[in-house]
Amino acid sequence: MGVYPIVLSQTKFTHQDNLDYPFEERGLQFGDGIYEVIRIYDGNYYLFTEHVDRFFRSADAIRLELPFEKEQLKTLLHDLLKQNNMKNDGIVYMQATRGSAPRDHVFPVGVEANVYAYVKDLPRNLSNLENGISVITKEDIRWKKCYIKSLNLLPNVLAKQEAKENNCYEALLHEDGLVTECSSSNAYLVKDGKIYTHPATSRILHGCVRMAVERFANELGIPFIEEAFTLADIQSADEMFLSSSTSEVLPILNVDRKPVNNGIPGEITRKLQDAYQKDANISNRKTAQQ
Ligand SMILES: Cc1ncc(COP(=O)(O)O)c(C=O)c1O
């Protein structure tokens, strides 16, 4: 059959045999896959087991068969750092999809998952850690299985873009006024010396740093209460912060342009940032600024 490609800049209309990119890939066509982002400090993984465990939990949840066992994946991930002589702060991005097969909603039979991972440098954002960030609030329009780290991130992408266009770092998501989390991080409110955050249900991603924050709070004797707070609660919050592997623990200083704690990072947030640095073995750096 003749092939008549129409090429307009990056737009290509052609016969599928003429595609130079494997478009019939289920991650690309259906978002049929999962991913992880693992933090690296000085060439070492942080919260490694937690991320690998969650990768397998996400795969199970979408009935995706991974072509390796957990221990094999851990070896592959360690090899990735060695082969790249990774010594810096960075991340590994890892993704698994249900493979390459002719487009059809039903699962392909006898097709292996496509898995890839890459490492890259990512310095800590010291200015955000020190000075805090601002957020907007947005309705949470995501699906009901947010505990799966799925590739379907369109609501998250749209929310984060709107945050950026409002000179904010994040979008704080809520369902009828109950705060779930942010578009790519978990969210917390501090009131009367207690930390409040949405329970680890299917409405939020069970963050690896969130697990660590709970551990730090327990060690510091700060009550960690898994109870959703509301948009109305924010008006009388003592502190707010967010957490994620790329952001660490960041003070939230403004919500929809209204200051929290007079726009000053709170005491408990600072304690958790210190605990994070100790846990990640980066507290030997002279200050949070280095
Ligand atoms: C929606 C969402 N919530 C929370 C997090 C934080 O998860 P973690 O602490 O495992 O990085 C992320 C991370 O990317 C996320 O995408």
The ligand as a MOL file (V3000), in Angstrom:
LIG
                    3D

  0  0  0     0  0            999 V3000
M  V30 BEGIN CTAB
M  V30 COUNTS 16 16 0 0 0
M  V30 BEGIN ATOM
M  V30 1 C -0.4240 13.4260 43.6060 0
M  V30 2 C 0.8020 13.2230 44.4360 0
M  V30 3 N 0.7050 13.2240 45.7680 0
M  V30 4 C 1.7700 13.0640 46.5610 0
M  V30 5 C 3.0400 12.8990 46.0290 0
M  V30 6 C 4.2100 12.7100 46.9590 0
M  V30 7 O 4.6610 11.3920 46.9070 0
M  V30 8 P 6.1390 11.0260 47.3700 0
M  V30 9 O 6.3140 11.5650 48.7510 0
M  V30 10 O 6.1650 9.5510 47.3300 0
M  V30 11 O 7.0670 11.6450 46.3840 0
M  V30 12 C 3.2100 12.8780 44.6540 0
M  V30 13 C 4.5480 12.6840 44.0950 0
M  V30 14 O 4.8340 12.8670 42.9600 0
M  V30 15 C 2.0610 13.0380 43.8210 0
M  V30 16 O 2.1770 13.0230 42.4860 0
M  V30 END ATOM
M  V30 BEGIN BOND
M  V30 1 1 1 2
M  V30 2 1 2 3
M  V30 3 2 2 15
M  V30 4 2 3 4
M  V30 5 1 4 5
M  V30 6 1 5 6
M  V30 7 2 5 12
M  V30 8 1 6 7
M  V30 9 1 7 8
M  V30 10 2 8 9
M  V30 11 1 8 10
M  V30 12 1 8 11
M  V30 13 1 12 13
M  V30 14 1 12 15
M  V30 15 2 13 14
M  V30 16 1 15 16
M  V30 END BOND
M  V30 END CTAB
M  END
